[in-house]
Structure formats: C-alpha cells, structure tokens
Amino acid sequence: MKQTLNLICEAKVSLKKEADPKNSPSGKIAARVTTWGPRDGEDGRRFNYQPEGFMDWANEFAKSGKPLPMFLNHNDMGMPVGQWDSFQFDDDGIVTVAPLAIVTGPNVPALVVAGTE
C-alpha cells in the first residue's frame, strides 16, 4: 500500500518600507519563525504552539553545529539561498536573522521583495 505524506507550511511575508533591500542591503534576512499560541490551519487542523517543544529542537539544532538550509519560497527542490544558523526565543515566539547566499543568488533580495507584492 502506497501512502502519501503532505507537509503544509503556512507563511505570510510582511515587509515594511524600511526593510526594502534597495534602501539598505545587508545580505541578511530577519524572520519571525512562529508565534506562540493557538491557531487554526488552512486544512482545519488546530495547533497550539508553545516554547517547550521548540526549545528542545533548538537545543539539539545548536549542538549539531550544522546550518539549516534556507530555500526561496520553502522550495527544497531548488538551490539554497542562505542558511539559518541560530534561533532566538522571546515572549511572542521565535525569531532569527540569517545571511543570504548573495554569491549563489544575486537577485534574491529582489525576489524576496517581489514575492511580497
């Protein structure tokens, strides 16, 4: 019997005008990975994200010493456009600032902005 596993990623990119890379390109991207609390998924499933499980993952991730690849639009079939090196926890959720691979993707800042319009 063949089974299919569907993974769903729900993301909303929201950039302020001052975050436009044309104004001050830094080669980095800042992102809120998730927020804490309850939510309903697009498919009707309910979630209640809490720091504890994520903290266990973050500790294991930090111990591994390996970066997490960053893919444009979460498409892991493409070339990575950067890497996530560390994650910070705050009262609202998880945030990260990560370098973009400008050498392998010179148009990535423009693509990130274009993907939000």
Backbone atoms as SQL, in Angstrom:
CREATE TABLE atoms (id INTEGER PRIMARY KEY, chain TEXT, resi INTEGER, resn TEXT, atom TEXT, x REAL, y REAL, z REAL);
INSERT INTO atoms VALUES
  (1, 'A', 1, 'MET', 'N', 0.840, -1.168, 0.000),
  (2, 'A', 1, 'MET', 'CA', 0.000, 0.000, 0.000),
  (3, 'A', 1, 'MET', 'C', 0.893, 1.243, 0.000),
  (4, 'A', 2, 'LYS', 'N', 0.616, 2.156, -0.894),
  (5, 'A', 2, 'LYS', 'CA', 1.378, 3.393, -1.003),
  (6, 'A', 2, 'LYS', 'C', 0.676, 4.488, -0.197),
  (7, 'A', 3, 'GLN', 'N', 1.460, 5.189, 0.628),
  (8, 'A', 3, 'GLN', 'CA', 0.911, 6.293, 1.403),
  (9, 'A', 3, 'GLN', 'C', 1.601, 7.580, 0.990),
  (10, 'A', 4, 'THR', 'N', 0.854, 8.672, 1.029),
  (11, 'A', 4, 'THR', 'CA', 1.393, 9.977, 0.686),
  (12, 'A', 4, 'THR', 'C', 1.392, 10.857, 1.926),
  (13, 'A', 5, 'LEU', 'N', 2.509, 11.514, 2.167),
  (14, 'A', 5, 'LEU', 'CA', 2.629, 12.428, 3.285),
  (15, 'A', 5, 'LEU', 'C', 2.662, 13.842, 2.734),
  (16, 'A', 6, 'ASN', 'N', 1.728, 14.681, 3.154),
  (17, 'A', 6, 'ASN', 'CA', 1.693, 16.079, 2.742),
  (18, 'A', 6, 'ASN', 'C', 2.134, 16.946, 3.899),
  (19, 'A', 7, 'LEU', 'N', 3.146, 17.766, 3.671),
  (20, 'A', 7, 'LEU', 'CA', 3.600, 18.717, 4.666),
  (21, 'A', 7, 'LEU', 'C', 3.085, 20.083, 4.266),
  (22, 'A', 8, 'ILE', 'N', 2.519, 20.807, 5.211),
  (23, 'A', 8, 'ILE', 'CA', 1.940, 22.107, 4.925),
  (24, 'A', 8, 'ILE', 'C', 2.731, 23.179, 5.660),
  (25, 'A', 9, 'CYS', 'N', 3.138, 24.201, 4.945),
  (26, 'A', 9, 'CYS', 'CA', 3.822, 25.331, 5.534),
  (27, 'A', 9, 'CYS', 'C', 2.971, 26.565, 5.282),
  (28, 'A', 10, 'GLU', 'N', 2.554, 27.209, 6.349),
  (29, 'A', 10, 'GLU', 'CA', 1.765, 28.423, 6.223),
  (30, 'A', 10, 'GLU', 'C', 2.657, 29.600, 6.584),
  (31, 'A', 11, 'ALA', 'N', 2.858, 30.517, 5.654),
  (32, 'A', 11, 'ALA', 'CA', 3.730, 31.650, 5.904),
  (33, 'A', 11, 'ALA', 'C', 3.142, 32.900, 5.269),
  (34, 'A', 12, 'LYS', 'N', 3.358, 34.007, 5.906),
  (35, 'A', 12, 'LYS', 'CA', 2.945, 35.294, 5.367),
  (36, 'A', 12, 'LYS', 'C', 4.122, 36.236, 5.523),
  (37, 'A', 13, 'VAL', 'N', 4.639, 36.725, 4.416),
  (38, 'A', 13, 'VAL', 'CA', 5.747, 37.668, 4.453),
  (39, 'A', 13, 'VAL', 'C', 5.171, 39.066, 4.511),
  (40, 'A', 14, 'SER', 'N', 5.664, 39.864, 5.431),
  (41, 'A', 14, 'SER', 'CA', 5.199, 41.234, 5.586),
  (42, 'A', 14, 'SER', 'C', 6.415, 42.119, 5.808),
  (43, 'A', 15, 'LEU', 'N', 6.751, 42.911, 4.799),
  (44, 'A', 15, 'LEU', 'CA', 7.916, 43.783, 4.891),
  (45, 'A', 15, 'LEU', 'C', 7.487, 45.236, 5.013),
  (46, 'A', 16, 'LYS', 'N', 8.162, 45.981, 5.887),
  (47, 'A', 16, 'LYS', 'CA', 7.940, 47.416, 5.983),
  (48, 'A', 16, 'LYS', 'C', 8.798, 48.089, 4.921),
  (49, 'A', 17, 'LYS', 'N', 8.455, 49.303, 4.565),
  (50, 'A', 17, 'LYS', 'CA', 9.201, 50.026, 3.540),
  (51, 'A', 17, 'LYS', 'C', 10.686, 50.081, 3.865),
  (52, 'A', 18, 'GLU', 'N', 11.041, 50.329, 5.146),
  (53, 'A', 18, 'GLU', 'CA', 12.453, 50.421, 5.509),
  (54, 'A', 18, 'GLU', 'C', 13.177, 49.083, 5.408),
  (55, 'A', 19, 'ALA', 'N', 12.430, 47.976, 5.294),
  (56, 'A', 19, 'ALA', 'CA', 13.046, 46.662, 5.152),
  (57, 'A', 19, 'ALA', 'C', 13.398, 46.364, 3.696),
  (58, 'A', 20, 'ASP', 'N', 13.018, 47.236, 2.777),
  (59, 'A', 20, 'ASP', 'CA', 13.299, 47.036, 1.360),
  (60, 'A', 20, 'ASP', 'C', 14.812, 46.994, 1.152),
  (61, 'A', 21, 'PRO', 'N', 15.350, 45.904, 0.594),
  (62, 'A', 21, 'PRO', 'CA', 16.806, 45.779, 0.436),
  (63, 'A', 21, 'PRO', 'C', 17.405, 46.862, -0.449),
  (64, 'A', 22, 'LYS', 'N', 16.596, 47.520, -1.288),
  (65, 'A', 22, 'LYS', 'CA', 17.124, 48.613, -2.107),
  (66, 'A', 22, 'LYS', 'C', 17.508, 49.801, -1.233),
  (67, 'A', 23, 'ASN', 'N', 16.868, 49.935, -0.051),
  (68, 'A', 23, 'ASN', 'CA', 17.171, 51.051, 0.843),
  (69, 'A', 23, 'ASN', 'C', 18.473, 50.845, 1.594),
  (70, 'A', 24, 'SER', 'N', 18.760, 49.640, 2.023),
  (71, 'A', 24, 'SER', 'CA', 19.994, 49.360, 2.761),
  (72, 'A', 24, 'SER', 'C', 20.269, 47.856, 2.745),
  (73, 'A', 25, 'PRO', 'N', 20.805, 47.348, 1.636),
  (74, 'A', 25, 'PRO', 'CA', 21.052, 45.900, 1.570),
  (75, 'A', 25, 'PRO', 'C', 22.080, 45.461, 2.608),
  (76, 'A', 26, 'SER', 'N', 21.739, 44.449, 3.380),
  (77, 'A', 26, 'SER', 'CA', 22.649, 43.950, 4.405),
  (78, 'A', 26, 'SER', 'C', 23.141, 42.546, 4.094),
  (79, 'A', 27, 'GLY', 'N', 22.459, 41.867, 3.156),
  (80, 'A', 27, 'GLY', 'CA', 22.804, 40.483, 2.878),
  (81, 'A', 27, 'GLY', 'C', 22.208, 39.537, 3.899),
  (82, 'A', 28, 'LYS', 'N', 21.313, 40.047, 4.758),
  (83, 'A', 28, 'LYS', 'CA', 20.695, 39.220, 5.786),
  (84, 'A', 28, 'LYS', 'C', 19.176, 39.350, 5.716),
  (85, 'A', 29, 'ILE', 'N', 18.517, 38.359, 6.237),
  (86, 'A', 29, 'ILE', 'CA', 17.070, 38.384, 6.332),
  (87, 'A', 29, 'ILE', 'C', 16.695, 38.136, 7.794),
  (88, 'A', 30, 'ALA', 'N', 15.726, 38.903, 8.279),
  (89, 'A', 30, 'ALA', 'CA', 15.205, 38.704, 9.629),
  (90, 'A', 30, 'ALA', 'C', 13.807, 38.131, 9.491),
  (91, 'A', 31, 'ALA', 'N', 13.493, 37.146, 10.311),
  (92, 'A', 31, 'ALA', 'CA', 12.196, 36.492, 10.184),
  (93, 'A', 31, 'ALA', 'C', 11.653, 36.080, 11.541),
  (94, 'A', 32, 'ARG', 'N', 10.354, 36.195, 11.689),
  (95, 'A', 32, 'ARG', 'CA', 9.674, 35.591, 12.848),
  (96, 'A', 32, 'ARG', 'C', 9.259, 34.215, 12.365),
  (97, 'A', 33, 'VAL', 'N', 9.857, 33.195, 12.941),
  (98, 'A', 33, 'VAL', 'CA', 9.628, 31.817, 12.520),
  (99, 'A', 33, 'VAL', 'C', 8.224, 31.360, 12.901),
  (100, 'A', 34, 'THR', 'N', 7.828, 31.656, 14.121),
  (101, 'A', 34, 'THR', 'CA', 6.480, 31.303, 14.570),
  (102, 'A', 34, 'THR', 'C', 6.120, 32.166, 15.757),
  (103, 'A', 35, 'THR', 'N', 4.846, 32.202, 16.067),
  (104, 'A', 35, 'THR', 'CA', 4.361, 32.859, 17.273),
  (105, 'A', 35, 'THR', 'C', 3.765, 31.797, 18.186),
  (106, 'A', 36, 'TRP', 'N', 3.725, 32.082, 19.473),
  (107, 'A', 36, 'TRP', 'CA', 3.149, 31.144, 20.428),
  (108, 'A', 36, 'TRP', 'C', 1.638, 31.298, 20.459),
  (109, 'A', 37, 'GLY', 'N', 0.973, 30.211, 20.784),
  (110, 'A', 37, 'GLY', 'CA', -0.463, 30.271, 20.999),
  (111, 'A', 37, 'GLY', 'C', -1.256, 29.448, 20.007),
  (112, 'A', 38, 'PRO', 'N', -2.585, 29.472, 20.190),
  (113, 'A', 38, 'PRO', 'CA', -3.462, 28.652, 19.347),
  (114, 'A', 38, 'PRO', 'C', -3.701, 29.280, 17.979),
  (115, 'A', 39, 'ARG', 'N', -3.968, 28.413, 17.004),
  (116, 'A', 39, 'ARG', 'CA', -4.329, 28.862, 15.646),
  (117, 'A', 39, 'ARG', 'C', -4.985, 27.716, 14.915),
  (118, 'A', 40, 'ASP', 'N', -5.719, 28.067, 13.900),
  (119, 'A', 40, 'ASP', 'CA', -6.355, 27.081, 13.026),
  (120, 'A', 40, 'ASP', 'C', -5.586, 27.021, 11.726),
  (121, 'A', 41, 'GLY', 'N', -5.265, 25.815, 11.272),
  (122, 'A', 41, 'GLY', 'CA', -4.592, 25.635, 9.993),
  (123, 'A', 41, 'GLY', 'C', -5.576, 25.777, 8.842),
  (124, 'A', 42, 'GLU', 'N', -5.045, 26.018, 7.664),
  (125, 'A', 42, 'GLU', 'CA', -5.880, 26.147, 6.465),
  (126, 'A', 42, 'GLU', 'C', -6.693, 24.886, 6.206),
  (127, 'A', 43, 'ASP', 'N', -6.181, 23.747, 6.645),
  (128, 'A', 43, 'ASP', 'CA', -6.879, 22.480, 6.406),
  (129, 'A', 43, 'ASP', 'C', -7.816, 22.101, 7.558),
  (130, 'A', 44, 'GLY', 'N', -8.046, 23.029, 8.495),
  (131, 'A', 44, 'GLY', 'CA', -8.975, 22.773, 9.581),
  (132, 'A', 44, 'GLY', 'C', -8.348, 22.219, 10.852),
  (133, 'A', 45, 'ARG', 'N', -7.070, 21.810, 10.777),
  (134, 'A', 45, 'ARG', 'CA', -6.408, 21.318, 11.982),
  (135, 'A', 45, 'ARG', 'C', -6.151, 22.479, 12.934),
  (136, 'A', 46, 'ARG', 'N', -6.123, 22.177, 14.228),
  (137, 'A', 46, 'ARG', 'CA', -5.850, 23.194, 15.237),
  (138, 'A', 46, 'ARG', 'C', -4.477, 22.952, 15.848),
  (139, 'A', 47, 'PHE', 'N', -3.779, 24.046, 16.107),
  (140, 'A', 47, 'PHE', 'CA', -2.444, 23.996, 16.684),
  (141, 'A', 47, 'PHE', 'C', -2.396, 24.894, 17.907),
  (142, 'A', 48, 'ASN', 'N', -1.525, 24.580, 18.848),
  (143, 'A', 48, 'ASN', 'CA', -1.253, 25.456, 19.979),
  (144, 'A', 48, 'ASN', 'C', 0.252, 25.407, 20.219),
  (145, 'A', 49, 'TYR', 'N', 0.964, 26.314, 19.551),
  (146, 'A', 49, 'TYR', 'CA', 2.417, 26.310, 19.628),
  (147, 'A', 49, 'TYR', 'C', 2.881, 26.878, 20.968),
  (148, 'A', 50, 'GLN', 'N', 3.748, 26.119, 21.654),
  (149, 'A', 50, 'GLN', 'CA', 4.313, 26.518, 22.926),
  (150, 'A', 50, 'GLN', 'C', 5.833, 26.367, 22.853),
  (151, 'A', 51, 'PRO', 'N', 6.575, 27.143, 23.647),
  (152, 'A', 51, 'PRO', 'CA', 8.039, 27.143, 23.535),
  (153, 'A', 51, 'PRO', 'C', 8.713, 25.818, 23.848),
  (154, 'A', 52, 'GLU', 'N', 8.142, 25.001, 24.713),
  (155, 'A', 52, 'GLU', 'CA', 8.859, 23.823, 25.214),
  (156, 'A', 52, 'GLU', 'C', 9.348, 22.891, 24.102),
  (157, 'A', 53, 'GLY', 'N', 8.491, 22.445, 23.225),
  (158, 'A', 53, 'GLY', 'CA', 8.905, 21.535, 22.157),
  (159, 'A', 53, 'GLY', 'C', 9.902, 22.168, 21.212),
  (160, 'A', 54, 'PHE', 'N', 9.701, 23.440, 20.908),
  (161, 'A', 54, 'PHE', 'CA', 10.621, 24.148, 20.031),
  (162, 'A', 54, 'PHE', 'C', 11.975, 24.339, 20.695),
  (163, 'A', 55, 'MET', 'N', 11.980, 24.545, 21.996),
  (164, 'A', 55, 'MET', 'CA', 13.239, 24.733, 22.721),
  (165, 'A', 55, 'MET', 'C', 14.075, 23.456, 22.678),
  (166, 'A', 56, 'ASP', 'N', 13.431, 22.303, 22.830),
  (167, 'A', 56, 'ASP', 'CA', 14.154, 21.029, 22.716),
  (168, 'A', 56, 'ASP', 'C', 14.794, 20.910, 21.342),
  (169, 'A', 57, 'TRP', 'N', 14.020, 21.246, 20.294),
  (170, 'A', 57, 'TRP', 'CA', 14.549, 21.184, 18.929),
  (171, 'A', 57, 'TRP', 'C', 15.711, 22.154, 18.760),
  (172, 'A', 58, 'ALA', 'N', 15.566, 23.385, 19.262),
  (173, 'A', 58, 'ALA', 'CA', 16.611, 24.398, 19.108),
  (174, 'A', 58, 'ALA', 'C', 17.900, 23.973, 19.803),
  (175, 'A', 59, 'ASN', 'N', 17.779, 23.359, 20.958),
  (176, 'A', 59, 'ASN', 'CA', 18.977, 22.881, 21.665),
  (177, 'A', 59, 'ASN', 'C', 19.683, 21.786, 20.880),
  (178, 'A', 60, 'GLU', 'N', 18.927, 20.849, 20.338),
  (179, 'A', 60, 'GLU', 'CA', 19.519, 19.788, 19.506),
  (180, 'A', 60, 'GLU', 'C', 20.143, 20.375, 18.247),
  (181, 'A', 61, 'PHE', 'N', 19.456, 21.344, 17.637),
  (182, 'A', 61, 'PHE', 'CA', 19.973, 22.013, 16.440),
  (183, 'A', 61, 'PHE', 'C', 21.304, 22.692, 16.753),
  (184, 'A', 62, 'ALA', 'N', 21.373, 23.423, 17.872),
  (185, 'A', 62, 'ALA', 'CA', 22.596, 24.130, 18.244),
  (186, 'A', 62, 'ALA', 'C', 23.751, 23.156, 18.483),
  (187, 'A', 63, 'LYS', 'N', 23.467, 22.014, 19.093),
  (188, 'A', 63, 'LYS', 'CA', 24.507, 21.009, 19.361),
  (189, 'A', 63, 'LYS', 'C', 25.050, 20.401, 18.076),
  (190, 'A', 64, 'SER', 'N', 24.228, 20.312, 17.046),
  (191, 'A', 64, 'SER', 'CA', 24.656, 19.653, 15.809),
  (192, 'A', 64, 'SER', 'C', 25.740, 20.447, 15.082),
  (193, 'A', 65, 'GLY', 'N', 25.734, 21.777, 15.247),
  (194, 'A', 65, 'GLY', 'CA', 26.725, 22.609, 14.574),
  (195, 'A', 65, 'GLY', 'C', 26.510, 22.727, 13.077),
  (196, 'A', 66, 'LYS', 'N', 25.365, 22.256, 12.589),
  (197, 'A', 66, 'LYS', 'CA', 25.074, 22.305, 11.158),
  (198, 'A', 66, 'LYS', 'C', 24.034, 23.381, 10.873),
  (199, 'A', 67, 'PRO', 'N', 24.209, 24.142, 9.779),
  (200, 'A', 67, 'PRO', 'CA', 23.199, 25.142, 9.435),
  (201, 'A', 67, 'PRO', 'C', 21.947, 24.482, 8.840),
  (202, 'A', 68, 'LEU', 'N', 20.845, 25.173, 8.925),
  (203, 'A', 68, 'LEU', 'CA', 19.599, 24.730, 8.311),
  (204, 'A', 68, 'LEU', 'C', 19.468, 25.470, 6.988),
  (205, 'A', 69, 'PRO', 'N', 19.408, 24.781, 5.840),
  (206, 'A', 69, 'PRO', 'CA', 19.337, 25.470, 4.556),
  (207, 'A', 69, 'PRO', 'C', 18.082, 26.334, 4.444),
  (208, 'A', 70, 'MET', 'N', 18.228, 27.478, 3.785),
  (209, 'A', 70, 'MET', 'CA', 17.123, 28.388, 3.524),
  (210, 'A', 70, 'MET', 'C', 16.801, 28.300, 2.028),
  (211, 'A', 71, 'PHE', 'N', 15.553, 28.024, 1.713),
  (212, 'A', 71, 'PHE', 'CA', 15.136, 27.908, 0.323),
  (213, 'A', 71, 'PHE', 'C', 14.135, 29.003, -0.029),
  (214, 'A', 72, 'LEU', 'N', 14.239, 29.555, -1.228),
  (215, 'A', 72, 'LEU', 'CA', 13.289, 30.562, -1.695),
  (216, 'A', 72, 'LEU', 'C', 11.903, 29.936, -1.763),
  (217, 'A', 73, 'ASN', 'N', 10.928, 30.558, -1.136),
  (218, 'A', 73, 'ASN', 'CA', 9.546, 30.073, -1.091),
  (219, 'A', 73, 'ASN', 'C', 9.430, 28.667, -0.517),
  (220, 'A', 74, 'HIS', 'N', 10.375, 28.272, 0.338),
  (221, 'A', 74, 'HIS', 'CA', 10.361, 26.966, 1.013),
  (222, 'A', 74, 'HIS', 'C', 10.458, 25.796, 0.034),
  (223, 'A', 75, 'ASN', 'N', 10.935, 26.054, -1.192),
  (224, 'A', 75, 'ASN', 'CA', 11.040, 25.013, -2.210),
  (225, 'A', 75, 'ASN', 'C', 12.366, 24.272, -2.038),
  (226, 'A', 76, 'ASP', 'N', 12.335, 23.145, -1.315),
  (227, 'A', 76, 'ASP', 'CA', 13.576, 22.428, -1.026),
  (228, 'A', 76, 'ASP', 'C', 14.109, 21.646, -2.224),
  (229, 'A', 77, 'MET', 'N', 13.438, 21.740, -3.361),
  (230, 'A', 77, 'MET', 'CA', 13.939, 21.097, -4.575),
  (231, 'A', 77, 'MET', 'C', 14.894, 22.033, -5.324),
  (232, 'A', 78, 'GLY', 'N', 14.992, 23.285, -4.879),
  (233, 'A', 78, 'GLY', 'CA', 15.861, 24.259, -5.528),
  (234, 'A', 78, 'GLY', 'C', 17.171, 24.431, -4.790),
  (235, 'A', 79, 'MET', 'N', 17.952, 25.386, -5.256),
  (236, 'A', 79, 'MET', 'CA', 19.237, 25.681, -4.637),
  (237, 'A', 79, 'MET', 'C', 19.013, 26.529, -3.380),
  (238, 'A', 80, 'PRO', 'N', 19.709, 26.221, -2.289),
  (239, 'A', 80, 'PRO', 'CA', 19.576, 27.066, -1.094),
  (240, 'A', 80, 'PRO', 'C', 20.004, 28.499, -1.399),
  (241, 'A', 81, 'VAL', 'N', 19.310, 29.464, -0.801),
  (242, 'A', 81, 'VAL', 'CA', 19.643, 30.872, -0.987),
  (243, 'A', 81, 'VAL', 'C', 20.246, 31.475, 0.277),
  (244, 'A', 82, 'GLY', 'N', 20.469, 30.645, 1.266),
  (245, 'A', 82, 'GLY', 'CA', 21.055, 31.099, 2.522),
  (246, 'A', 82, 'GLY', 'C', 20.996, 29.982, 3.540),
  (247, 'A', 83, 'GLN', 'N', 21.226, 30.340, 4.794),
  (248, 'A', 83, 'GLN', 'CA', 21.180, 29.325, 5.843),
  (249, 'A', 83, 'GLN', 'C', 20.726, 29.964, 7.149),
  (250, 'A', 84, 'TRP', 'N', 19.986, 29.188, 7.927),
  (251, 'A', 84, 'TRP', 'CA', 19.560, 29.603, 9.263),
  (252, 'A', 84, 'TRP', 'C', 20.585, 29.039, 10.243),
  (253, 'A', 85, 'ASP', 'N', 21.267, 29.915, 10.966),
  (254, 'A', 85, 'ASP', 'CA', 22.325, 29.485, 11.887),
  (255, 'A', 85, 'ASP', 'C', 21.876, 29.416, 13.336),
  (256, 'A', 86, 'SER', 'N', 20.958, 30.294, 13.733),
  (257, 'A', 86, 'SER', 'CA', 20.540, 30.338, 15.133),
  (258, 'A', 86, 'SER', 'C', 19.114, 30.871, 15.235),
  (259, 'A', 87, 'PHE', 'N', 18.484, 30.544, 16.342),
  (260, 'A', 87, 'PHE', 'CA', 17.101, 30.948, 16.594),
  (261, 'A', 87, 'PHE', 'C', 17.021, 31.534, 17.991),
  (262, 'A', 88, 'GLN', 'N', 16.291, 32.626, 18.145),
  (263, 'A', 88, 'GLN', 'CA', 16.124, 33.263, 19.439),
  (264, 'A', 88, 'GLN', 'C', 14.650, 33.172, 19.853),
  (265, 'A', 89, 'PHE', 'N', 14.425, 32.939, 21.113),
  (266, 'A', 89, 'PHE', 'CA', 13.079, 32.830, 21.666),
  (267, 'A', 89, 'PHE', 'C', 12.752, 34.107, 22.415),
  (268, 'A', 90, 'ASP', 'N', 11.547, 34.639, 22.216),
  (269, 'A', 90, 'ASP', 'CA', 11.086, 35.775, 23.003),
  (270, 'A', 90, 'ASP', 'C', 9.661, 35.496, 23.477),
  (271, 'A', 91, 'ASP', 'N', 9.041, 36.469, 24.102),
  (272, 'A', 91, 'ASP', 'CA', 7.697, 36.257, 24.650),
  (273, 'A', 91, 'ASP', 'C', 6.656, 35.978, 23.570),
  (274, 'A', 92, 'ASP', 'N', 6.927, 36.416, 22.331),
  (275, 'A', 92, 'ASP', 'CA', 5.953, 36.255, 21.255),
  (276, 'A', 92, 'ASP', 'C', 6.170, 35.022, 20.391),
  (277, 'A', 93, 'GLY', 'N', 7.403, 34.495, 20.347),
  (278, 'A', 93, 'GLY', 'CA', 7.688, 33.342, 19.501),
  (279, 'A', 93, 'GLY', 'C', 9.172, 33.179, 19.235),
  (280, 'A', 94, 'ILE', 'N', 9.500, 32.735, 18.021),
  (281, 'A', 94, 'ILE', 'CA', 10.893, 32.504, 17.621),
  (282, 'A', 94, 'ILE', 'C', 11.255, 33.481, 16.504),
  (283, 'A', 95, 'VAL', 'N', 12.439, 34.092, 16.615),
  (284, 'A', 95, 'VAL', 'CA', 12.947, 34.980, 15.579),
  (285, 'A', 95, 'VAL', 'C', 14.345, 34.530, 15.178),
  (286, 'A', 96, 'THR', 'N', 14.749, 34.923, 13.981),
  (287, 'A', 96, 'THR', 'CA', 16.089, 34.609, 13.507),
  (288, 'A', 96, 'THR', 'C', 16.557, 35.690, 12.547),
  (289, 'A', 97, 'VAL', 'N', 17.851, 35.904, 12.487),
  (290, 'A', 97, 'VAL', 'CA', 18.476, 36.753, 11.484),
  (291, 'A', 97, 'VAL', 'C', 19.515, 35.873, 10.827),
  (292, 'A', 98, 'ALA', 'N', 19.471, 35.802, 9.503),
  (293, 'A', 98, 'ALA', 'CA', 20.346, 34.851, 8.816),
  (294, 'A', 98, 'ALA', 'C', 20.933, 35.474, 7.551),
  (295, 'A', 99, 'PRO', 'N', 22.142, 35.035, 7.172),
  (296, 'A', 99, 'PRO', 'CA', 22.762, 35.538, 5.949),
  (297, 'A', 99, 'PRO', 'C', 22.140, 34.911, 4.699),
  (298, 'A', 100, 'LEU', 'N', 21.978, 35.736, 3.669),
  (299, 'A', 100, 'LEU', 'CA', 21.556, 35.235, 2.361),
  (300, 'A', 100, 'LEU', 'C', 22.809, 34.888, 1.567),
  (301, 'A', 101, 'ALA', 'N', 22.708, 33.897, 0.709),
  (302, 'A', 101, 'ALA', 'CA', 23.840, 33.495, -0.134),
  (303, 'A', 101, 'ALA', 'C', 23.838, 34.369, -1.381),
  (304, 'A', 102, 'ILE', 'N', 24.302, 35.590, -1.231),
  (305, 'A', 102, 'ILE', 'CA', 24.277, 36.558, -2.325),
  (306, 'A', 102, 'ILE', 'C', 25.093, 36.063, -3.515),
  (307, 'A', 103, 'VAL', 'N', 26.174, 35.340, -3.254),
  (308, 'A', 103, 'VAL', 'CA', 27.022, 34.849, -4.349),
  (309, 'A', 103, 'VAL', 'C', 26.256, 33.852, -5.221),
  (310, 'A', 104, 'THR', 'N', 25.472, 32.961, -4.616),
  (311, 'A', 104, 'THR', 'CA', 24.746, 31.973, -5.401),
  (312, 'A', 104, 'THR', 'C', 23.393, 32.483, -5.862),
  (313, 'A', 105, 'GLY', 'N', 22.948, 33.621, -5.320),
  (314, 'A', 105, 'GLY', 'CA', 21.653, 34.155, -5.712),
  (315, 'A', 105, 'GLY', 'C', 21.659, 35.667, -5.701),
  (316, 'A', 106, 'PRO', 'N', 22.303, 36.315, -6.690),
  (317, 'A', 106, 'PRO', 'CA', 22.427, 37.773, -6.650),
  (318, 'A', 106, 'PRO', 'C', 21.095, 38.503, -6.710),
  (319, 'A', 107, 'ASN', 'N', 20.035, 37.864, -7.184),
  (320, 'A', 107, 'ASN', 'CA', 18.742, 38.525, -7.290),
  (321, 'A', 107, 'ASN', 'C', 17.805, 38.175, -6.138),
  (322, 'A', 108, 'VAL', 'N', 18.319, 37.462, -5.142),
  (323, 'A', 108, 'VAL', 'CA', 17.451, 37.013, -4.047),
  (324, 'A', 108, 'VAL', 'C', 16.754, 38.174, -3.348),
  (325, 'A', 109, 'PRO', 'N', 17.460, 39.280, -2.967),
  (326, 'A', 109, 'PRO', 'CA', 16.723, 40.367, -2.309),
  (327, 'A', 109, 'PRO', 'C', 15.568, 40.886, -3.160),
  (328, 'A', 110, 'ALA', 'N', 15.778, 41.026, -4.454),
  (329, 'A', 110, 'ALA', 'CA', 14.703, 41.487, -5.329),
  (330, 'A', 110, 'ALA', 'C', 13.587, 40.457, -5.409),
  (331, 'A', 111, 'LEU', 'N', 13.946, 39.175, -5.434),
  (332, 'A', 111, 'LEU', 'CA', 12.927, 38.124, -5.489),
  (333, 'A', 111, 'LEU', 'C', 12.115, 38.080, -4.206),
  (334, 'A', 112, 'VAL', 'N', 12.775, 38.292, -3.058),
  (335, 'A', 112, 'VAL', 'CA', 12.050, 38.287, -1.793),
  (336, 'A', 112, 'VAL', 'C', 11.035, 39.415, -1.778),
  (337, 'A', 113, 'VAL', 'N', 11.448, 40.612, -2.232),
  (338, 'A', 113, 'VAL', 'CA', 10.536, 41.753, -2.278),
  (339, 'A', 113, 'VAL', 'C', 9.431, 41.484, -3.293),
  (340, 'A', 114, 'ALA', 'N', 9.777, 40.961, -4.469),
  (341, 'A', 114, 'ALA', 'CA', 8.777, 40.687, -5.498),
  (342, 'A', 114, 'ALA', 'C', 7.755, 39.670, -5.026),
  (343, 'A', 115, 'GLY', 'N', 8.189, 38.730, -4.207),
  (344, 'A', 115, 'GLY', 'CA', 7.268, 37.718, -3.710),
  (345, 'A', 115, 'GLY', 'C', 6.265, 38.241, -2.701),
  (346, 'A', 116, 'THR', 'N', 6.484, 39.466, -2.220),
  (347, 'A', 116, 'THR', 'CA', 5.572, 40.050, -1.223),
  (348, 'A', 116, 'THR', 'C', 4.595, 41.032, -1.846),
  (349, 'A', 117, 'GLU', 'N', 4.780, 41.349, -3.112),
  (350, 'A', 117, 'GLU', 'CA', 3.920, 42.361, -3.759),
  (351, 'A', 117, 'GLU', 'C', 2.651, 41.729, -4.300);
